[in-house]
Amino acid sequence: MEHRIERRMRVKKNDSVKEGQAKINSQIAAQLKIVDSIEVVVAGKRKLVLKALMGADVPANEVWACPDDMVKAGVADNSIATIRAYSGS
């Protein structure tokens, strides 16, 4: 069984992020082995798969997401979520 690295982080709304995308700190993305997409899971129920954009301007303990995506998924601003690389399954 494959072991996926994951981390608990804050998910925040950010108007500069386009729909279907999320912005994550590039060093954290490297630690989590994120290449293309990330999986955001809030409380084991709310799940989002977003295209990952790496950036040094994002704080290490945050992921920035499109406000529209968060509203559609029912995720509140500043929620704590499990972040991991999306494996396609």
Residue pairs with C-beta under 8 A, 6 or more apart in sequence:
2 87
4 84
4 85
4 87
5 31
5 32
5 33
5 84
5 85
6 32
6 82
6 83
6 84
7 28
7 31
7 32
7 82
7 83
7 84
8 80
8 81
8 82
8 83
9 28
9 61
9 62
9 63
9 80
9 81
9 83
10 61
10 62
10 63
10 78
10 79
10 80
10 81
11 40
11 42
11 62
11 63
11 65
11 70
11 75
11 77
11 78
11 79
11 80
11 81
11 83
12 62
12 63
12 64
12 65
12 77
12 78
13 64
13 65
13 66
13 67
13 70
13 77
14 23
14 64
14 65
14 66
14 67
15 67
16 23
16 64
17 23
17 53
17 64
17 65
17 66
18 66
19 66
19 68
19 69
20 50
20 51
20 66
20 69
21 50
21 51
21 52
21 53
21 65
21 66
22 38
22 40
22 48
22 50
22 51
22 52
22 53
22 63
22 64
22 65
22 66
23 52
23 53
23 54
23 55
23 58
23 63
23 64
23 65
24 34
24 38
24 52
24 53
24 54
24 55
24 58
24 63
24 64
24 83
25 54
25 55
25 56
25 58
25 59
25 60
25 62
26 54
26 55
26 56
27 56
27 60
28 60
29 52
29 54
32 38
32 83
32 84
32 85
33 85
34 52
34 54
34 84
34 85
35 52
35 85
36 51
36 52
36 86
37 49
37 50
37 51
37 52
37 85
37 86
38 49
38 50
38 52
38 63
38 83
38 84
38 85
38 86
39 47
39 48
39 49
39 83
39 84
39 85
39 86
39 87
40 47
40 48
40 49
40 50
40 63
40 65
40 75
40 81
40 82
40 83
41 47
41 48
41 81
41 82
41 84
42 75
42 79
42 80
42 81
42 82
46 73
46 74
46 75
46 81
47 73
48 65
48 69
48 70
48 73
48 75
49 86
50 65
50 66
50 69
58 64
63 81
63 83
65 75
67 77
70 76
70 77
75 81
